[in-house]
Amino acid sequence: MSLGRLGRARASLSLLRPFTTTTTTAAVSPPAAFLAHNLLDEFSRPRSTRDAARLRRLAAYLSPPAAESVILRLPSWRHALDFFQWAAEQPGFCHSCYSLNAMVSLLPPHQRAHLDRLAGDAVASRCSMTPGALGFLLRRLGAAGLPDTAARVFDASRTTLSCIPNSYTYNCLLDALAKAGRADEAEVRLREMVESCGDESVDRYTLTSLLQCYCNAGRPDDANTVFQRMSEKGWVDEHVLTTLVVAFSKWGKVDRAVELVGRMEALGMRPSEKTLSVLVHGFAKQGRVDMAMEVFDKMARYGFCVDLVMYSVLIEGLCQGNLIGKAVHLFKEMKRNGVAPDVRLLKKIIETFCSKGHFTTAVPFINENAEHLKPSGVVSLYNVVLEGLVNSGDIEAAYQLLRSMVHGGQRVSNGNTGGLHLFVISEGVKPNSDSFNIVVCGLCKFKKLDLALALTKEMIVLDCKGKLLMFNNLILEFCNSDRLDEAYEMFNKMKDLGLKPSEFTYNSLFYGICRRKDINAAIDLLRDMRTNGHKPWIKNCTEMVQQLCFGGRITEALQFLDEMLKMGFLPDIVTYSAAMNGMCKTGDIDNALELFRDISSKYYLPDVVAHNILLNGFRKSGKFNEAQEIMEEMLSKGLFPSVVTYNLMIDIWTKSGRIDKAIACFNKMSDEEKLPTVVTYTSLIDGLCSAGRPDEAIVLWCKMRENSCAPSEIAYTALINGLCRCGRIETALSYYEEMKMNGYDLDIFSLLHFTNFLISHGHASKGCDLLKEVLQKDVVH
C-alpha cells in the first residue's frame, strides 16, 4: 500500500473512533459538520435501530447551532421533533431561541398541541430570546390559531425570556390576535404599545393587523375607521384593499366591495384572482347573478384562469334564477375552454331542466356529457331525472325510464307528452339501489303496489341490494292495504338481501297485524322485536287494544297487555286508557274500574284522561254516585279537571236531578278560567228545563251567545224540547224558526214530539204544517 493510501485509511479510521486522543486527557470538539452529519445519520433511522452508545458520545458535544442545523436538515417535521425532544433531555444542553424557532418553523399549523407545548417549554426553560426571535414565534402561534399562547409568551418575555418587547414584537402579537378576531384584546395591546414605545411606533403594519382584526371580528364600522386613518397617512396598499373587499363580501356588502375594487383600479392596482373570485361568490350568494357575471367578465379580461369551481358558482346561480338558457350557454363556453364538468354541476343543471318539465332535454344532455364520467356518475344523473319525474307526478314515465335502464337502453316515451317525445338511454347504463329506491317509493306514494312489487323483483334479479327506505315504504303500504302476506314477503326478502330491519319496519308490520286483531301474530312479532332491540310504538299497541275491546274481546285485550309486560314492554297510560275505554263502551264498567285500580297500584298514576273515561262509563251506566267518587279521587290526587271532566260532571248532576250542583260546577269551571263549550251549555240548559226553570235556561242561552259560543243542532234541540216540557210553546216555536234560519233542523222524533206539543197547545195549523214536512221525508210509518 502506498503511503498516500495508508494516510487516507488512517484518517478514515480516526473519524470512527471516540472524540478523544491518546496524546492528552482533554476532550477535543469534533467539527460541527461532522457532528451534524452523524446526528442526521442516527435520527433519519427508525428509533429501534439507533446506536445508543454513539448518541451518548455525540450528545457530549451538542451545541445550539449544531441542533439548529440538524433540525433544518432532517427529512420531516416528525424526525425533527424527535431530535428536538431528545436534545432537550441531554444533560447540560439547552435549546436557543434559534433552534426553538427552527423547530417551530417546521411544524404544520394544524399541529397546535406540539406548538403549544414547545412555547410552554421555552418559557419554563427561561430560553433567552431576541425581539426578532420572539416576533417569529408569536407569528407562528397566531398562524396556528393559538392567540392565548402567544399572549402568555409575550407577557413572559420581560421576566422570563430576557427580551424587552419593541414595536416589532407588539406588531407580531397584534397579528396573532387579528387572525383570531380578538378585537378587544388587540385594542388593549395597542394602548400598551403606545405607552411603552410611543405614538410613532404605530405604523402601517400595526394598523393593517388592527384592520384585519376588526374584519375577522365582524366589526365593519371599526374596520372602516382604521381604513380612513390609513388612507390619510397614505398607507393603503393592495393587501389592505383586498382584506376589506373580502370582509365586505363576507358581510354581504358586496356593492361596497365593488367600490373598493374600483378604487384599487383607480390607484393602478390590479385586483388579485382571489379578490375577484370572492366577489363572484358574494354576488352569487345574494342571487345577483348579473353582477357576478360582470365580475366574471373582468376576470377574463385580466387573463385569470377560471376553474370549475368558479364556473359552477355562476352556472348554479343562473339555474337558481331560472335562467336556464344562459346557464347552458355558459356551460358550453366552459367546455370549449377545456374545463370538464363534474357530476355535481351536471346534477344541478339536470335538476333545473326537470323542475321546468324539460325531461326530454335532460336525457340527451346526460348522454352528451356521459363520456367524461364514470358509469356510477352517469347513473346518478339518470336518478335525478327519475326523481324529477316522480316529483312531477309522472310516475308512469319514471317507471318506464327505469325499466329502460334495466333492459339496456330501450326507447321510452314520456307519459306527459302523449308519446311524442322519446327518451333514448345510453347503452350499458344499469340502475343502482338509489334508482329503484326513487321509483319504488314513488309507486308506493301513488298506491301502485303491483308495479312496485314487480320492479322490486327485477331489482333482485339484477343482484341489486335495494335500500331500507324502499322496503319500509313497501311494507307500510302493503299493511295499509291489508296485504299482510306480501308485507311479510318483503320483510323476509330484505333480510335475505342483508338489510337489517329497523324499528319502523317492525312497527309497520305490527300495525298491519293489529288491524287484523291477530293476537298470536302480534305476540310473535313482539318477541322478535325484543330480540332485535326494538320497541313497539304505542299507537299500534293502543290500536290493537281498542280494536279488541270494541269487538267485545276484552279478555284477549288484557291477555295482550299481560304478554307485553312479560316481554319487558310496559304499555303506557294511553294504551291502558284505550282498554278501559273499550270496556266502558261495551258496558263492562266493573272490569274497567278493576284495570284502573291495578295500574294505579303497580305502574302509573292515571291521568285526567283515564279518570274521564271512567267518569263517562259511570255516566252512561247511570252510576252517578260512583262517578262522583272518581271525581273526588281525581281531585285528591292533585289532578286538575279538564273541560271534558266538568262537562261530564255537569251532565251527571243534571241527569240525576241535582241542577244546583251542576250550576256550582259550572261556576267553578269559570273561576278556573276554563272556557265552557257548547256541550257545557247544552247540558245545563237541558237540566234547567227539566227542573222547571226555563227562564234561567233562556238566560244561559243568551250568555252562551254573548261568549261567542255558537249553538249547535243538539243545543237547539235540547232548548226547544225543554221549553216544550215547560209549556213554553210559543218561545219554543220562535227558537225553532231561528234554528231553521241557521241551517239546522230537529230530528224526526223531536219533530213529532214538537208537532204533538203544538197541536195540543192551540197551534194546530203550525203543527199540521210540521207534520206534512215529516211525512214528506218518508222516513216514518
C-alpha positions in Angstrom: 0.0 0.0 0.0 1.3 3.5 -0.8 2.0 6.0 1.9 -0.8 8.3 0.5 -3.4 5.5 0.6 -2.3 4.4 4.1 -2.6 8.0 5.3 -6.2 8.3 3.9 -7.2 5.0 5.5 -5.8 6.1 8.9 -7.7 9.4 8.6 -10.9 7.5 7.9 -10.5 5.2 10.8 -9.8 8.1 13.1 -13.3 9.5 12.3 -14.9 6.4 13.6 -13.1 6.4 17.0 -14.3 8.3 20.1 -13.7 12.1 20.0 -10.6 11.9 22.3 -7.0 11.5 21.6 -4.3 9.5 23.4 -1.9 12.3 23.4 -3.7 14.4 26.0 -6.6 13.8 28.6 -8.5 16.9 27.3 -11.6 16.4 25.1 -11.4 17.9 21.6 -14.7 19.0 20.0 -15.3 17.4 16.6 -16.0 19.6 13.6 -19.6 21.0 13.5 -20.2 19.4 10.1 -19.1 16.1 11.3 -21.3 16.2 14.4 -24.4 17.2 12.4 -23.7 14.5 9.8 -23.6 11.8 12.5 -26.7 13.1 14.2 -28.5 13.3 10.9 -27.5 9.7 10.2 -28.9 8.5 13.6 -32.2 10.4 13.6 -33.0 9.6 10.0 -33.3 5.9 11.0 -36.2 4.2 12.9 -35.8 4.7 16.7 -35.3 1.0 17.3 -32.2 0.8 15.1 -30.3 3.8 16.5 -26.9 3.3 18.2 -27.4 4.4 21.8 -23.7 4.5 22.6 -22.9 6.6 19.6 -25.7 9.0 20.6 -24.3 9.4 24.1 -20.8 10.3 22.7 -22.4 12.8 20.2 -24.5 14.4 22.9 -21.4 15.4 24.8 -20.5 17.8 22.0 -24.1 19.0 21.2 -24.5 22.8 20.8 -27.5 25.0 19.8 -26.1 25.9 16.4 -25.5 22.2 15.7 -29.0 21.4 16.9 -30.5 24.1 14.6 -28.5 22.7 11.6 -29.8 19.1 12.3 -33.4 20.2 12.8 -33.5 22.1 9.5 -31.9 19.2 7.5 -34.0 16.2 8.8 -36.4 14.7 6.2 -39.7 15.6 8.1 -41.0 17.6 11.0 -41.7 14.3 12.8 -38.0 13.4 12.6 -37.1 17.0 13.6 -39.4 16.9 16.7 -38.0 13.6 17.7 -34.5 15.0 17.6 -35.5 18.3 19.3 -37.1 16.4 22.3 -34.0 14.1 22.5 -31.6 17.1 22.6 -33.7 18.9 25.2 -33.2 15.9 27.5 -29.4 15.8 27.3 -27.5 16.9 30.4 -26.0 20.4 30.1 -27.8 21.2 26.9 -30.5 24.0 26.4 -32.1 25.0 23.2 -31.5 28.5 22.0 -34.2 30.7 20.5 -32.8 29.9 17.1 -33.0 26.1 17.4 -36.5 26.6 19.0 -37.7 28.7 16.1 -36.1 26.2 13.6 -38.4 23.5 15.1 -41.4 25.9 15.2 -40.9 26.8 11.5 -41.2 23.1 10.5 -44.4 22.3 12.5 -47.5 22.5 10.3 -50.1 25.0 11.7 -52.6 22.2 12.5 -50.1 20.6 15.0 -51.3 23.1 17.6 -50.7 20.7 20.5 -46.9 20.5 19.7 -46.6 24.2 19.1 -48.4 25.0 22.4 -46.1 22.6 24.2 -42.9 24.0 22.6 -43.9 27.5 23.6 -44.6 26.4 27.1 -41.3 24.6 27.4 -39.5 27.7 26.1 -41.0 29.8 28.9 -40.4 27.1 31.5 -36.7 26.7 30.5 -36.2 30.5 30.5 -34.9 30.5 27.0 -33.3 33.8 26.1 -34.8 35.5 23.1 -34.1 38.4 20.8 -37.1 40.6 19.7 -36.8 39.1 16.2 -37.0 35.5 17.5 -39.9 36.4 19.8 -41.8 38.0 17.0 -41.3 35.0 14.8 -42.6 32.7 17.5 -45.6 34.9 18.1 -46.5 34.9 14.3 -46.3 31.1 14.1 -48.5 30.7 17.2 -51.0 33.2 15.6 -51.0 31.3 12.3 -51.7 28.1 14.2 -54.7 29.7 16.0 -53.1 29.9 19.4 -53.6 33.6 20.4 -53.8 32.8 24.1 -50.5 31.0 24.0 -49.0 33.9 22.0 -50.2 36.3 24.7 -48.7 34.2 27.5 -45.3 34.0 25.8 -45.4 37.8 25.2 -46.2 38.5 28.8 -43.3 36.3 29.9 -40.8 38.0 27.6 -39.5 40.6 30.1 -39.3 38.5 33.2 -38.5 35.0 31.8 -37.2 35.3 28.3 -34.8 38.2 28.8 -36.4 40.1 26.0 -37.7 43.7 26.1 -40.7 43.9 23.6 -40.4 46.5 20.9 -42.8 47.8 18.2 -42.0 44.7 16.1 -42.9 42.2 18.8 -46.1 44.1 19.5 -47.0 44.0 15.8 -46.4 40.3 15.8 -48.7 39.9 18.8 -51.3 42.1 17.2 -51.1 39.9 14.1 -51.7 36.8 16.2 -54.8 38.4 17.8 -56.0 39.7 14.5 -56.1 36.2 13.0 -58.4 35.1 15.8 -60.6 38.2 15.6 -59.7 39.2 19.2 -60.6 42.9 18.7 -61.0 43.9 22.4 -57.6 42.3 23.4 -56.0 43.9 20.3 -57.2 47.3 21.5 -55.7 46.7 24.9 -52.3 45.7 23.5 -52.3 48.7 21.1 -52.7 51.0 24.1 -49.8 49.1 25.9 -47.7 49.5 22.7 -48.3 53.3 22.6 -47.5 53.7 26.3 -44.3 51.6 26.0 -43.0 52.5 22.6 -44.6 55.9 21.9 -47.1 57.1 19.3 -44.6 56.9 16.5 -44.4 53.1 16.9 -47.9 52.7 15.3 -47.1 52.1 11.7 -48.8 50.7 8.6 -48.1 47.1 9.9 -49.8 47.9 13.2 -52.9 49.3 11.5 -53.0 46.5 9.0 -53.2 44.0 11.8 -55.9 46.0 13.5 -57.9 46.3 10.3 -57.6 42.5 9.8 -58.7 42.0 13.4 -61.8 44.1 13.0 -62.6 42.3 9.8 -62.3 38.9 11.4 -64.4 40.1 14.4 -67.2 41.3 12.1 -66.9 45.0 13.2 -67.3 46.9 9.9 -67.6 50.4 11.4 -64.3 50.0 13.3 -62.7 48.5 10.2 -63.8 51.5 8.2 -62.3 53.9 10.8 -58.9 52.2 10.6 -59.1 52.2 6.8 -59.8 56.0 6.8 -56.8 56.5 9.1 -54.6 54.5 6.8 -55.9 56.4 3.8 -55.0 59.8 5.4 -51.4 58.5 6.0 -51.1 57.0 2.5 -50.6 53.5 3.8 -53.4 51.9 1.8 -51.9 49.2 -0.4 -53.2 46.2 -2.4 -53.2 43.9 0.7 -55.3 46.4 2.7 -57.9 46.8 0.0 -58.0 43.1 -0.7 -58.6 42.5 3.1 -61.5 44.9 3.0 -63.0 43.5 -0.2 -63.0 40.0 1.2 -64.5 41.3 4.5 -67.3 43.3 2.9 -68.2 40.4 0.6 -68.4 38.1 3.7 -70.7 40.6 5.4 -73.0 40.7 2.4 -72.0 44.3 1.5 -70.9 43.3 -2.0 -71.6 46.8 -3.5 -69.1 48.3 -1.0 -66.6 45.7 -2.0 -67.1 46.6 -5.7 -66.4 50.2 -4.8 -63.1 49.2 -3.2 -62.1 47.2 -6.3 -62.8 50.3 -8.4 -60.6 52.3 -6.0 -57.8 49.7 -6.5 -58.0 50.0 -10.2 -58.0 53.8 -10.0 -54.8 53.6 -8.0 -53.2 51.4 -10.6 -53.5 48.3 -8.6 -54.7 45.1 -10.2 -57.2 43.1 -8.1 -56.0 39.6 -7.5 -57.7 36.5 -8.7 -58.8 35.7 -5.1 -60.3 39.2 -4.7 -62.5 38.9 -7.9 -63.3 35.3 -7.0 -64.6 36.4 -3.6 -66.8 39.0 -5.3 -68.3 36.4 -7.7 -69.1 34.2 -4.8 -70.6 37.1 -2.9 -72.9 38.2 -5.7 -73.9 34.7 -6.4 -74.8 34.1 -2.8 -77.1 37.1 -2.9 -78.7 35.9 -6.0 -77.3 38.8 -8.0 -76.0 36.7 -10.9 -75.9 39.6 -13.3 -73.3 41.4 -11.1 -71.5 38.1 -10.6 -71.2 37.7 -14.4 -69.8 41.3 -14.7 -67.0 40.5 -12.3 -66.5 37.2 -14.1 -66.0 39.0 -17.4 -63.5 41.3 -15.6 -61.5 38.2 -14.6 -61.5 37.0 -18.2 -60.2 40.5 -19.3 -57.4 40.3 -16.7 -56.5 36.9 -18.1 -57.1 34.9 -14.9 -57.7 31.2 -15.3 -61.2 30.3 -14.4 -61.6 26.9 -12.8 -64.5 24.5 -12.4 -65.4 26.0 -9.0 -65.9 29.4 -10.5 -68.0 28.2 -13.4 -70.1 26.0 -11.1 -70.9 29.0 -8.8 -72.1 31.0 -11.8 -74.0 28.2 -13.6 -75.7 27.2 -10.4 -76.6 30.8 -9.7 -78.1 31.1 -13.2 -80.1 27.9 -12.6 -81.4 29.2 -9.3 -82.5 32.3 -11.1 -84.4 30.2 -13.7 -82.0 31.5 -16.4 -81.5 28.0 -17.8 -80.7 29.3 -21.3 -77.8 31.4 -20.0 -76.7 28.6 -17.8 -76.4 26.2 -20.7 -74.6 28.8 -22.8 -72.0 29.4 -20.1 -71.7 25.6 -19.6 -70.8 25.2 -23.3 -68.3 28.0 -23.0 -66.8 26.3 -20.1 -66.3 23.1 -22.1 -64.8 25.0 -25.0 -62.3 26.4 -22.6 -61.2 22.9 -21.7 -62.9 22.7 -18.2 -64.6 19.4 -17.8 -67.9 19.4 -15.7 -68.2 17.2 -12.6 -71.2 15.2 -11.5 -72.3 17.9 -9.0 -72.6 20.6 -11.7 -74.4 18.3 -14.1 -76.9 17.3 -11.4 -77.7 21.0 -10.8 -78.4 21.6 -14.5 -80.5 18.5 -14.8 -82.5 19.4 -11.7 -83.3 22.7 -13.3 -84.4 21.0 -16.5 -86.6 18.7 -14.5 -88.1 21.5 -12.4 -89.2 23.1 -15.7 -90.6 19.8 -17.0 -87.9 19.6 -19.7 -87.4 15.9 -19.3 -86.8 15.2 -22.9 -84.0 17.8 -22.9 -82.4 16.4 -19.7 -81.7 12.9 -21.0 -79.9 14.0 -24.2 -77.9 16.4 -22.0 -76.8 13.4 -19.9 -75.8 11.4 -23.0 -73.7 14.3 -24.4 -71.7 14.6 -21.2 -71.5 10.9 -20.2 -68.2 10.2 -21.9 -66.2 12.0 -19.2 -67.9 10.3 -16.3 -67.7 7.0 -14.6 -70.7 4.7 -15.1 -71.8 5.4 -11.5 -71.8 9.1 -12.2 -73.9 8.6 -15.3 -76.4 6.6 -13.3 -76.6 9.3 -10.6 -77.6 11.8 -13.3 -80.4 9.5 -14.6 -81.5 9.2 -11.0 -82.0 13.0 -11.0 -84.4 12.6 -13.9 -86.2 9.7 -12.2 -86.7 11.8 -9.1 -87.9 14.8 -11.2 -90.5 12.6 -12.9 -91.7 11.2 -9.6 -91.9 14.7 -8.0 -93.9 16.0 -11.0 -96.4 13.2 -10.6 -95.5 11.4 -13.8 -94.8 8.1 -12.1 -95.6 6.0 -15.2 -92.8 7.7 -17.1 -90.4 7.2 -14.2 -91.3 3.5 -14.1 -90.8 3.2 -17.9 -87.5 5.1 -17.8 -86.2 2.8 -15.0 -87.2 -0.3 -16.9 -85.4 1.0 -20.0 -82.2 1.3 -17.8 -82.8 -2.2 -16.6 -83.2 -3.6 -20.1 -80.3 -1.8 -21.7 -81.4 1.3 -23.5 -84.9 0.8 -24.9 -86.7 3.9 -26.3 -89.2 5.0 -23.8 -92.0 7.6 -24.3 -92.8 10.2 -21.7 -96.3 9.9 -20.5 -96.7 13.7 -20.1 -96.2 14.3 -23.8 -98.6 11.7 -25.2 -95.7 9.6 -26.6 -94.5 12.4 -29.0 -91.0 12.6 -27.3 -88.8 9.7 -26.6 -86.0 9.0 -24.1 -83.0 7.4 -25.7 -80.9 5.8 -22.9 -77.2 5.2 -23.2 -76.3 1.6 -23.6 -74.6 -0.1 -20.7 -76.3 2.1 -18.1 -77.5 0.0 -15.3 -79.6 1.3 -12.4 -78.4 1.2 -8.8 -80.1 0.9 -5.5 -80.9 4.6 -5.5 -82.7 4.3 -8.9 -85.0 1.6 -7.6 -85.5 3.4 -4.3 -86.7 6.6 -6.1 -89.2 4.9 -8.3 -90.5 2.2 -5.9 -91.1 4.9 -3.2 -92.9 6.9 -5.8 -95.1 4.0 -6.8 -95.9 3.4 -3.2 -96.9 7.1 -2.8 -99.3 6.7 -5.8 -100.6 3.3 -4.4 -99.3 1.4 -7.4 -98.2 -1.5 -5.3 -98.3 -4.2 -8.0 -95.9 -2.2 -10.2 -93.7 -1.6 -7.2 -93.6 -5.3 -6.4 -92.8 -6.3 -10.0 -90.0 -3.7 -10.1 -88.6 -5.0 -6.8 -88.4 -8.5 -8.2 -86.5 -7.1 -11.3 -84.1 -5.4 -8.9 -83.3 -8.6 -7.1 -82.7 -10.4 -10.4 -80.0 -7.7 -11.1 -78.3 -8.5 -7.8 -79.1 -5.1 -6.6 -79.5 -4.9 -2.8 -82.0 -2.0 -2.6 -82.5 0.5 0.2 -84.0 0.2 3.6 -86.3 3.1 2.9 -87.7 1.4 -0.2 -88.6 -1.8 1.7 -90.0 0.2 4.6 -92.4 2.0 2.2 -93.4 -1.2 0.5 -94.1 -3.0 3.8 -96.1 0.0 5.2 -98.2 0.4 2.1 -98.9 -3.4 1.9 -100.1 -3.2 5.6 -102.2 -0.1 4.8 -103.8 -2.1 2.0 -104.3 -5.1 4.3 -101.9 -7.2 2.2 -100.1 -8.6 5.2 -98.8 -11.7 3.4 -97.0 -9.6 0.8 -95.6 -7.3 3.5 -94.1 -10.4 5.2 -92.7 -11.5 1.9 -90.9 -8.1 1.6 -89.8 -8.3 5.2 -88.1 -11.7 4.6 -86.7 -10.7 1.3 -84.9 -7.6 2.7 -83.3 -9.8 5.4 -82.2 -12.2 2.7 -80.5 -9.3 0.9 -78.6 -8.4 4.1 -80.7 -5.3 5.0 -81.4 -5.1 8.7 -85.0 -4.2 9.5 -85.4 -1.0 11.5 -87.9 -0.1 14.3 -90.0 1.5 11.5 -90.0 -1.8 9.6 -91.2 -3.8 12.6 -93.8 -1.3 13.6 -95.2 -1.2 10.1 -95.7 -5.0 10.3 -97.1 -4.6 13.8 -99.6 -2.1 12.5 -100.8 -4.5 9.8 -101.2 -7.3 12.4 -103.1 -5.0 14.8 -105.5 -4.1 12.1 -106.3 -7.8 11.8 -106.6 -8.1 15.5 -104.4 -11.2 15.3 -103.1 -11.6 18.9 -100.8 -14.6 18.3 -99.1 -13.0 15.3 -98.7 -9.7 17.3 -97.1 -11.5 20.3 -94.7 -13.5 18.0 -93.6 -10.2 16.3 -93.1 -8.5 19.7 -90.8 -11.4 20.7 -88.8 -10.8 17.5 -88.7 -7.1 18.2 -87.4 -7.6 21.7 -84.7 -10.0 20.4 -83.6 -7.3 17.9 -83.7 -4.4 20.4 -86.7 -2.6 19.1 -89.8 -1.3 20.9 -93.4 -1.4 19.7 -94.9 2.0 19.0 -97.6 2.9 21.5 -100.1 4.0 18.8 -100.0 0.4 17.4 -100.5 -1.2 20.8 -103.3 1.2 21.5 -104.9 0.3 18.1 -104.8 -3.4 19.0 -106.3 -3.0 22.4 -109.1 -0.7 21.1 -110.0 -3.0 18.3 -110.1 -6.0 20.6 -112.2 -4.2 23.1 -114.6 -2.7 20.6 -115.1 -6.2 19.2 -116.0 -7.5 22.7 -112.7 -9.4 23.0 -111.8 -7.8 26.3 -110.2 -11.0 27.7 -107.8 -11.1 24.7 -107.0 -7.4 25.1 -106.0 -8.0 28.7 -104.0 -11.1 27.7 -102.2 -9.0 25.1 -101.3 -6.4 27.7 -100.0 -9.1 30.1 -97.9 -10.6 27.3 -96.3 -7.2 26.6 -95.4 -6.9 30.3 -93.9 -10.4 30.3 -91.6 -9.4 27.4 -90.5 -6.2 29.2 -92.6 -3.7 27.2 -94.6 -1.6 29.7 -97.7 -0.3 27.9 -98.2 3.4 28.7 -101.2 5.0 30.2 -102.6 5.8 26.7 -102.8 2.0 25.9 -104.4 1.2 29.3 -106.8 4.0 28.8 -107.8 2.6 25.4 -108.5 -0.7 27.1 -110.7 1.0 29.8 -112.5 3.0 27.1 -113.2 -0.2 25.1 -114.6 -1.9 28.3 -116.8 1.1 29.1 -118.2 1.3 25.6 -119.2 -2.4 25.8 -120.8 -1.8 29.2 -118.1 -3.6 31.2 -117.5 -0.8 33.7 -116.6 -3.1 36.5 -113.6 -4.6 34.7 -112.6 -1.1 33.6 -112.5 0.0 37.2 -110.6 -3.1 38.2 -108.0 -2.3 35.5 -107.8 1.3 36.7 -107.1 0.2 40.2 -104.5 -2.3 39.0 -102.4 0.1 37.0 -102.8 2.7 39.8 -101.2 0.4 42.3 -98.5 -1.1 40.0 -97.5 1.1 37.2 -98.8 4.6 36.7 -100.7 7.4 38.3 -103.7 7.6 35.9 -104.0 11.0 34.2 -107.1 13.1 33.7 -108.0 11.3 30.5 -108.1 8.0 32.3 -110.3 9.4 35.0 -112.6 11.0 32.3 -113.0 7.6 30.7 -114.3 6.1 33.9 -116.5 9.1 34.6 -118.1 8.7 31.2 -118.5 5.0 31.7 -120.3 5.5 35.0 -122.4 8.3 33.5 -123.6 6.1 30.7 -124.3 3.2 33.2 -126.3 5.6 35.4 -123.9 5.1 38.3 -123.8 8.7 39.3 -122.5 8.2 42.9 -119.6 6.1 41.6 -118.8 8.9 39.1 -118.8 11.4 42.0 -116.3 9.2 43.9 -113.9 9.1 40.9 -114.2 12.8 40.6 -113.3 13.3 44.3 -110.4 10.8 43.9 -109.0 12.7 41.0 -109.0 15.9 43.0 -107.4 14.2 46.0 -104.5 13.1 43.7 -103.8 16.8 42.8 -105.1 16.4 39.2 -106.8 19.4 37.7 -110.1 18.7 36.0 -110.3 19.4 32.3 -113.2 21.0 30.4 -114.2 17.4 29.5 -114.3 16.5 33.2 -116.5 19.4 34.0 -118.8 18.6 31.1 -119.2 15.0 32.3 -119.9 16.0 35.9 -122.4 18.7 34.8 -124.2 16.2 32.7 -124.2 13.7 35.6 -125.7 16.3 38.0 -128.4 17.4 35.6 -129.4 13.8 34.7 -129.6 12.9 38.4 -131.8 15.9 39.1 -129.2 17.9 41.1 -129.3 21.0 39.0 -127.8 23.3 41.7 -124.7 21.1 41.9 -124.4 21.3 38.2 -124.6 25.1 38.3 -122.0 25.2 41.1 -119.8 23.0 38.9 -120.3 25.5 36.0 -119.3 28.4 38.2 -116.2 26.6 39.5 -115.3 26.0 35.9 -115.5 29.8 35.2 -113.5 30.5 38.3 -110.7 28.3 37.0 -110.8 30.2 33.6 -111.8 27.1 31.7 -114.0 28.2 28.8 -117.3 26.4 28.7 -118.1 24.7 25.4 -121.5 24.2 23.6 -121.6 20.8 25.3 -121.4 22.5 28.7 -124.2 24.9 27.9 -126.4 22.3 26.3 -126.3 20.0 29.4 -127.1 22.9 31.8 -129.9 24.2 29.6 -131.5 20.8 29.4 -131.1 20.3 33.1 -132.7 23.7 33.9 -135.7 23.0 31.7 -136.0 19.5 33.3 -136.0 21.3 36.7 -138.8 23.6 35.5 -136.6 26.7 35.3 -137.0 27.7 31.7 -136.2 31.4 32.3 -132.8 30.6 33.7 -132.3 28.3 30.7 -133.0 31.2 28.3 -130.7 33.5 30.3 -127.9 30.9 30.0 -128.7 30.5 26.2 -128.1 34.3 25.8 -124.9 34.1 27.9 -123.7 31.4 25.6 -124.3 33.6 22.6 -122.6 36.6 24.3 -119.5 34.4 24.9 -119.2 33.7 21.2 -120.1 30.1 21.6 -122.3 29.2 18.6 -125.2 26.9 19.4 -125.2 23.5 17.7 -128.1 21.5 16.4 -128.1 19.4 19.6 -128.2 22.6 21.7 -131.2 23.9 19.8 -132.9 20.5 20.2 -132.3 20.5 23.9 -133.7 24.0 24.4 -136.8 23.5 22.2 -137.6 20.2 23.8 -137.0 21.6 27.3 -139.2 24.7 26.6 -142.0 22.4 25.3 -141.8 20.3 28.5 -142.2 23.6 30.5 -145.2 24.6 28.4 -143.4 27.5 26.7 -144.6 26.5 23.3 -144.6 29.9 21.6 -141.0 30.6 22.9 -140.0 27.1 21.6 -141.6 27.9 18.2 -139.5 31.2 17.9 -136.3 29.3 18.7 -137.3 26.6 16.2 -137.7 29.2 13.5 -134.2 30.6 14.5 -132.8 27.1 14.3 -134.2 26.7 10.7 -132.7 30.0 9.7 -129.3 28.9 10.9 -129.5 25.8 8.7 -130.4 23.2 11.4 -133.5 21.1 11.9 -134.9 18.8 14.6 -134.5 15.1 14.1 -137.7 13.2 13.1 -138.7 12.1 16.6 -138.1 15.5 18.1 -140.2 17.0 15.3 -143.0 14.6 16.1 -142.9 15.5 19.7 -142.8 19.2 18.9 -145.7 18.7 16.5 -147.7 17.0 19.2 -147.0 19.9 21.6 -148.0 22.5 19.0 -151.3 20.8 18.3 -152.2 20.1 21.9 -151.4 23.7 22.9 -153.5 25.5 20.3 -151.1 25.7 17.4 -152.8 23.1 15.2 -152.1 24.9 11.9 -148.4 25.1 12.5 -148.4 21.6 13.9 -150.1 20.2 10.8 -147.6 22.0 8.6 -144.7 20.4 10.5 -146.5 17.0 10.3 -146.7 17.4 6.5 -142.9 18.1 6.4 -142.3 14.9 8.4 -144.4 12.8 6.1 -142.8 14.3 3.0 -139.4 13.0 4.4 -140.9 9.5 4.0 -138.9 8.1 7.0 -141.7 7.4 9.4 -144.5 4.8 9.1 
